Amino acid sequence: MSLPRDTLFLLHDYADPAHGGDTFYCEACMTVEGVLATYPDLAARLEIVRVPWPRPRAEVVVAIGEENQNCPALVFAEGGFVNDLPGVLEALHVRHGFPRPHP
């Protein structure tokens, strides 16, 4: 799938029925949300899509396939993607100039 610019998929908070319906957030997505909030000028370069937690995550499936629904997911405009936290943070650095996390 070709997109006009890199697209970042993040999860909304969610109620998990397996845990009494308590509301949770995705720790990896929240890490990325913090980076985006800290560098809003860089974040403006991205298309940011927040999707519901339950699967299937239709917008993610359309972009990168049913087998790749993990979030956060950064889908590259020219094709390809990363959907693990270290990969997303590294791609944000390399492709968009965000600082790297301290080792």
C-alpha positions, 0 to 999 in steps of 0.5 A: 500500500502506498501512502502520501506520507509515513503513517503512525498507528497508535492504540486508544486506551481500552477496557479489557474484559479479561481484567474486569473491564478496567481501562488500560493503555498500551505502554509502547504506544504511550511512549511514542505519544510522549515523544510526539508531544515533546516534538510537535513540529516533527510529529506534524510530518506524520499522519497519526491514526489512533485505532481501537484496541480490539482486533481486527484493527481495520485501518492497520489491516488495510495498511500492512495486513492482518498478521501485522496488527501490533501497535505502535506501527509506523508504515512508510509512505513508499512501502514497508513498516516497523511495528515494535517499539525499538524499530518505531523509535529508530525509524522516527529518528532516521526518517524524521529527525526525532532524537534517539532514546538514551541507551 
